Amino acid sequence: FDEYEATVSPMRMSISEDSILFAESCKIKETGCSLVYEFVFRKAGENSSIFSARFMNAGERSIPPDLHESLMAKIEILATSIKAYAEKNGTNLRH
């Protein structure tokens, strides 16, 4: 969010032996957007895991196209980073 001033608040973090769930809310002053972002990383088997992420519009204003593209790019970077980490540590990851 280099171009925006945002207020980010953690909503939920749950860590267990087989999964991680993280969710946060985000309000962007310049656009008036309110979003919820979450990701789940879950063990799917002995040698595989599942990663999923999404952001949801939680306000009345739609998400501007440039912000949508930026968020999707950041999710892709996160998925790639987690995949690399999992593979380095002996877990295959699909997303």
N, C-alpha and C positions, 0 to 999 in steps of 0.2 A: 504494500500500500504506500509506495513512495510518493504517489501523486495525491493521496487523500489523507485527511485526518480522521481517524477512526477510534471509536471507543469499543474495546474488545473485552468481553466478560466471559470467563469460563462458566459453563453450565453443568457439565458432567464429565467425570473421568472415572472409568471403571477398569481396573486391571485385575485379571485373573491368570491362572496358569495357562489357559488356552486362548485368551483374547485381550485386546485393548480397545476400549471405546472412548472417544474423546469428542466433546461437543462444546462449542462456544457461540456466543451471539456477537454480532458486530453491527454497530451503527455508524454510518458514514455521513459526517456533517455536510460535506459539499454536495452530495447527491440526495440527501434525505432518505437514503436506503437503509433498511434494517434487514439483516441476514442472519441465518443460523447455518453454521458450518459443522459438519461432523465427519469423522472417519472411524472405520472399524478395521482392525487387523485381527484375524482369527486363524487359529491352527485348523487346517482341514484334514490333515493326515500326518503320518510320521515324517514325510518329506515335502509337504506342501502347506501353503497358507493362502488365505484370501484377504485381499485388501479392497475396501470400497470407501469412497468418499463422495460427499455431495454438499451442495449449499442450497439453501431454500430461502426464498423471499419471505420475510416475516413482517413486511410492512405494506403500506398502500401503494407506494411508488414502485414502478418496475425497475429492474436492474438495467442500467445503461449498457449498450452493446460493448463498449470498450472495457468496462469493469467486468462484464461477464467473461470476455476473452482473457483478461488478466487473471481472474480467479481460476478459470479452467487450466491455464498455463501453470499456475502455482500448484494446483492439484496434481497435474502430470509430473511436475518436478518432485513433489512429495512422494508420489507412487514410485517413481524411478529410484529415489533415494532409499526408500524402505525396501524395495526389491533388491537393490545392490547390497544393502546391509544383511538382508535375509540370506542371500546367496553366499555371501562371504562367511556367514556363520552356519552354513550347512542346511538352510531351509530354502526350498523353491517357493516362489511367490507368483501368483497370478492375479491380475487386476483387470 
